[in-house]
Amino acid sequence: MRIFEKGFNYSQDGPGNRLVLHLSGCNLHCPWCSNPEGLFQSGTEYSVEDIFAEIVSCKPMFFEGGGVTFTGGECTLQSEELSILIDKLHDEKINVCIETNASTDGFLSVFEKVDYLIIDYKCPDADILKNITGADLSAIEKNIFTAIGSKFLHIRIPFIDGFNTHLVDDFIVFFEKLQKNSSDFDVEILPYHEYGKVKWEKLGQEYKYNNGKVTNQEIHDFEAQLREKNIKVRRS
């Protein structure tokens, strides 16, 4: 497995205190990406056994329902190794979360095994999503509908001016459709930031997205519209 970053985080990447492992490789090219290392296949190769041993050694740190979170890049691109590792971690009663864009074939072989599922739903307009990020909206929505019946979903929206802030009504239409299948999901709106800009520059790459900032009022209004439709809203 190729990993480009490891570290602990509390409550922002799943419940409790968690060891967060960033797996290299991504099938998308979001120009605002805060972890561009994942786009360019950087990182270090580890065996499944080595990663398993490291995670087990951290068990005393997994307090308040914590565990391990696999993110990226896009962690499901390494689905074969990840699936094996998750099975081993469950033998040790370790809680497993993944953060995913839900657009890969590997998603289907992994999601049922995890204890906590965080999915990005970036944009409800197929053409905009494809042109800006390279993602296939139909694949993402199909995978979300497949997962919703068996898992509680934590859905995150990166809210970005010039990309999706004009599509609030379309977001809500999608979530209302999802509610008809199950209400076991919540939505978190993540305002645009430029935390990854320095990383792009260090990699010798151009940071190509600017002026994506949104206001607190825009966030508040979006959340209010979600609540009006009885869609659960999360803030972390």
Summary of the structure (lengths in Angstrom):
residues: 236
radius of gyration: 17.3
end to end distance: 29.3
largest distance: 48.0
contacts: 765
relative contact order: 0.13
helix: 41%
strand: 21%
